[in-house]
Amino acid sequence: MTTTAPLDHGRRLGAPGDRPWTEAFSVASRVSGVMGLALDTAVRSSLLPELPALRDRERARLLHGTARELCALHALRLRVTGALPAPPFVIVANHVSYLDPILLASLTPCTAIAKQEIGSWPIIGERARDLGVLLVDRRRPESGARVLRCALRALRHGVPVLNFPEGSTTRGQEVLPFRKGIFGVARIAGVPIVPAAITYDAPELCWAGDDTFLPHYLRFSSRREASACVTFGPPLGEHGGAAELAARARAVILDLLSL
């Protein structure tokens, strides 16, 4: 099944090549929108229930709603092929941009695993914590173990988990070897693993290597609209060890990307 997610609500702001004042208005409008959304998220996250299971589920719904609003704000159009199973499950995807988790979270309530550095980004870091994003310092094994325990708890509470097991972004011309930690968690929880392939219509939307966030985001915000495609592969069962599941999921994604 192929669908086009109606996430842009008809917004058409500032295309590349438009007059500079139009692009400046587009950027200013979107930055203002992000600030307002951040404030709304802070207020709503402060009202989440205290009971852990309920808190995890409500926070996943809040992340889902926030991601949808971010896609709409930036006129980020998403084509989806395939379908997700009933939750809980683990989504594993190739990683090419900071936009990837926003795209996937816009499709389902979930929690996400992200690198520790995001926690230090102004505004974004604090809101990511409010939304239940699990921040991992890959240099410290104890941090990875803590995040995997939190991911297991989320799955047992019925919340899907989003992970990018490459551990880094690429330009989309390769898929790095997958780390196996989240696959072991999926086996313990007894939930399916859903491989997902992400592509963008414009190569400049990729964010990798020496790219810095703010200049890239400002260029992205000046675009009238952007398009991405997410293709879900068939869910993988719990047969085999974590390393085998990681290899199988990576092979599916390579095939979906025709790499």
C-alpha positions as CSV (number, residue, x, y, z in Angstrom):
1,M,0.0,0.0,0.0
2,T,1.3,3.4,-0.9
3,T,0.0,6.6,0.7
4,T,0.9,10.3,0.7
5,A,0.7,11.6,4.3
6,P,-1.2,14.9,4.2
7,L,1.2,16.6,6.6
8,D,1.8,20.0,5.0
9,H,-1.8,21.4,5.3
10,G,-1.3,23.4,2.1
11,R,1.7,25.4,3.3
12,R,3.9,26.7,0.5
13,L,6.6,29.0,1.8
14,G,9.8,30.3,0.3
15,A,11.3,28.2,-2.5
16,P,15.0,28.1,-3.4
17,G,15.5,30.9,-6.0
18,D,12.7,33.1,-4.7
19,R,13.6,36.7,-3.7
20,P,15.7,36.9,-0.5
21,W,13.0,38.5,1.5
22,T,10.6,35.7,0.7
23,E,13.1,33.1,1.9
24,A,13.8,35.2,5.0
25,F,10.1,35.3,5.7
26,S,9.9,31.5,5.3
27,V,12.7,30.9,7.7
28,A,11.4,33.4,10.3
29,S,7.9,32.0,10.1
30,R,9.2,28.4,10.7
31,V,11.6,29.3,13.4
32,S,8.8,31.1,15.2
33,G,6.6,28.1,14.7
34,V,9.2,25.8,16.2
35,M,9.6,28.1,19.2
36,G,5.8,28.1,19.8
37,L,5.7,24.3,19.4
38,A,8.5,23.9,21.9
39,L,6.7,26.0,24.4
40,D,3.5,24.0,23.9
41,T,5.4,20.8,24.3
42,A,7.0,21.9,27.5
43,V,3.6,22.8,29.0
44,R,1.9,19.6,27.8
45,S,4.8,17.3,29.0
46,S,4.5,18.9,32.5
47,L,0.9,17.5,32.6
48,L,1.8,13.9,31.8
49,P,0.5,11.3,34.3
50,E,2.9,10.0,36.9
51,L,2.2,6.3,36.5
52,P,5.1,5.0,34.4
53,A,3.1,2.9,31.9
54,L,0.6,5.7,31.3
55,R,3.3,8.3,31.2
56,D,5.3,6.3,28.5
57,R,2.2,5.9,26.3
58,E,1.0,9.5,26.6
59,R,4.5,10.8,26.0
60,A,4.7,8.6,22.8
61,R,1.4,10.2,21.6
62,L,2.8,13.6,22.4
63,L,6.0,12.9,20.3
64,H,3.8,11.6,17.5
65,G,1.7,14.8,17.5
66,T,4.7,17.0,17.7
67,A,6.4,15.3,14.8
68,R,3.2,15.7,12.7
69,E,3.2,19.4,13.5
70,L,6.9,19.8,12.5
71,C,6.2,18.1,9.2
72,A,3.3,20.4,8.5
73,L,5.2,23.5,9.6
74,H,8.0,22.7,7.1
75,A,5.7,21.5,4.3
76,L,7.5,18.1,4.5
77,R,5.5,15.8,2.3
78,L,5.8,12.1,3.1
79,R,5.1,9.1,0.8
80,V,4.6,5.8,2.6
81,T,4.8,2.3,1.2
82,G,3.9,-0.7,3.3
83,A,2.3,-0.8,6.7
84,L,3.2,-1.1,10.4
85,P,1.9,-4.0,12.5
86,A,0.0,-3.6,15.7
87,P,2.2,-2.2,18.5
88,P,4.5,-2.7,20.2
89,F,7.3,-3.2,17.7
90,V,10.8,-1.9,16.9
91,I,11.4,0.2,13.8
92,V,15.0,0.2,12.5
93,A,15.9,2.4,9.6
94,N,18.8,3.8,7.6
95,H,19.9,7.2,8.8
96,V,20.6,10.1,6.5
97,S,19.3,13.2,8.3
98,Y,18.0,14.7,11.6
99,L,14.7,14.7,9.8
100,D,14.5,10.9,9.8
101,P,13.1,10.5,13.3
102,I,10.6,13.3,12.7
103,L,9.3,11.5,9.6
104,L,8.9,8.1,11.3
105,A,7.5,9.5,14.6
106,S,4.9,11.3,12.5
107,L,3.5,7.9,11.5
108,T,3.0,6.3,14.9
109,P,3.3,7.1,18.6
110,C,6.7,5.9,19.7
111,T,9.8,6.6,21.7
112,A,13.1,7.1,19.9
113,I,16.8,6.5,20.6
114,A,19.1,9.4,19.7
115,K,22.7,10.4,20.3
116,Q,23.6,12.2,23.5
117,E,24.8,15.3,21.7
118,I,21.2,16.2,20.8
119,G,20.6,16.8,24.5
120,S,23.0,19.7,24.5
121,W,21.3,21.5,21.5
122,P,19.5,24.7,22.6
123,I,15.7,24.2,23.0
124,I,15.7,21.0,21.1
125,G,17.6,19.0,23.7
126,E,15.3,19.9,26.6
127,R,12.2,19.2,24.5
128,A,13.6,15.9,23.3
129,R,13.9,14.8,27.0
130,D,10.4,16.0,27.6
131,L,9.2,13.8,24.8
132,G,10.9,10.7,26.1
133,V,13.7,10.5,23.6
134,L,16.3,8.1,25.0
135,L,19.7,9.8,24.7
136,V,22.7,7.5,24.5
137,D,26.4,8.3,24.8
138,R,27.9,5.6,22.6
139,R,31.3,6.1,24.2
140,R,30.0,4.8,27.5
141,P,28.8,1.2,27.7
142,E,26.8,2.0,30.8
143,S,24.8,4.6,28.9
144,G,24.0,2.2,26.2
145,A,22.9,-0.4,28.7
146,R,20.6,2.1,30.5
147,V,19.0,3.2,27.2
148,L,18.3,-0.4,26.2
149,R,16.7,-1.1,29.6
150,C,14.5,2.0,29.0
151,A,13.6,0.7,25.5
152,L,12.6,-2.6,26.9
153,R,10.4,-1.0,29.5
154,A,8.7,1.1,26.8
155,L,8.0,-2.0,24.7
156,R,6.6,-3.8,27.7
157,H,4.3,-0.7,28.2
158,G,3.1,-1.1,24.6
159,V,5.1,1.7,23.1
160,P,7.0,1.2,19.8
161,V,10.7,2.0,19.8
162,L,12.5,3.8,16.9
163,N,16.2,3.2,16.4
164,F,18.9,3.9,13.8
165,P,21.3,1.1,14.3
166,E,24.0,2.5,12.0
167,G,24.8,4.9,14.9
168,S,25.6,7.7,12.4
169,T,24.2,9.4,9.3
170,T,25.4,8.8,5.7
171,R,24.7,10.5,2.4
172,G,22.3,7.7,1.5
173,Q,24.7,5.9,-0.8
174,E,25.5,3.2,1.7
175,V,24.1,1.5,4.9
176,L,26.6,1.1,7.6
177,P,26.8,-2.1,9.7
178,F,24.1,-2.3,12.3
179,R,24.7,-2.4,16.0
180,K,22.9,-5.3,17.5
181,G,21.8,-4.0,20.9
182,I,18.2,-3.1,19.9
183,F,17.7,-6.4,18.2
184,G,18.5,-8.2,21.4
185,V,15.9,-6.0,23.2
186,A,13.3,-6.9,20.6
187,R,14.0,-10.6,21.1
188,I,13.7,-10.3,24.9
189,A,10.4,-8.4,24.5
190,G,9.1,-10.8,21.9
191,V,8.1,-8.0,19.4
192,P,8.6,-7.8,15.7
193,I,11.3,-5.7,14.0
194,V,10.2,-3.5,11.2
195,P,12.9,-2.5,8.7
196,A,12.3,1.0,7.1
197,A,14.1,2.6,4.2
198,I,14.2,6.4,4.0
199,T,15.0,8.5,1.0
200,Y,14.6,12.2,0.1
201,D,13.8,13.8,-3.2
202,A,16.5,16.4,-2.7
203,P,20.0,15.1,-1.8
204,E,20.8,18.3,0.0
205,L,18.4,17.2,2.7
206,C,20.9,14.6,3.8
207,W,22.8,15.7,6.9
208,A,26.1,13.9,7.4
209,G,29.9,14.3,7.7
210,D,31.0,17.8,8.6
211,D,27.5,19.4,8.2
212,T,26.5,21.6,11.2
213,F,22.9,21.7,12.3
214,L,22.0,25.4,12.3
215,P,23.2,26.3,8.7
216,H,21.6,23.1,7.3
217,Y,18.3,23.7,9.1
218,L,18.2,27.4,7.9
219,R,18.7,26.2,4.3
220,F,16.0,23.5,4.8
221,S,13.6,26.1,6.3
222,S,14.0,28.4,3.3
223,R,12.5,25.7,1.0
224,R,8.9,26.0,-0.2
225,E,8.4,22.3,0.5
226,A,10.3,19.0,0.7
227,S,9.4,15.4,-0.1
228,A,10.6,12.1,1.5
229,C,9.7,8.5,1.0
230,V,9.5,5.8,3.7
231,T,9.2,2.1,2.7
232,F,8.4,-0.5,5.3
233,G,9.6,-4.0,4.8
234,P,7.9,-7.1,6.2
235,P,8.2,-7.4,10.0
236,L,11.0,-9.8,11.1
237,G,10.2,-12.3,13.9
238,E,12.4,-13.2,16.8
239,H,14.1,-16.2,15.2
240,G,17.8,-16.1,15.4
241,G,20.2,-14.2,17.6
242,A,20.6,-10.4,17.8
243,A,23.5,-10.3,15.3
244,E,21.6,-12.4,12.8
245,L,18.5,-10.2,13.1
246,A,20.6,-7.1,12.6
247,A,22.1,-8.6,9.5
248,R,18.7,-9.6,8.1
249,A,17.2,-6.2,8.8
250,R,20.1,-4.4,7.1
251,A,19.8,-6.7,4.1
252,V,16.1,-5.9,3.8
253,I,16.8,-2.1,3.9
254,L,19.6,-2.5,1.3
255,D,17.2,-4.2,-1.0
256,L,14.5,-1.6,-0.4
257,L,17.0,1.1,-1.3
258,S,18.3,-0.9,-4.3
259,L,21.9,-0.6,-2.9
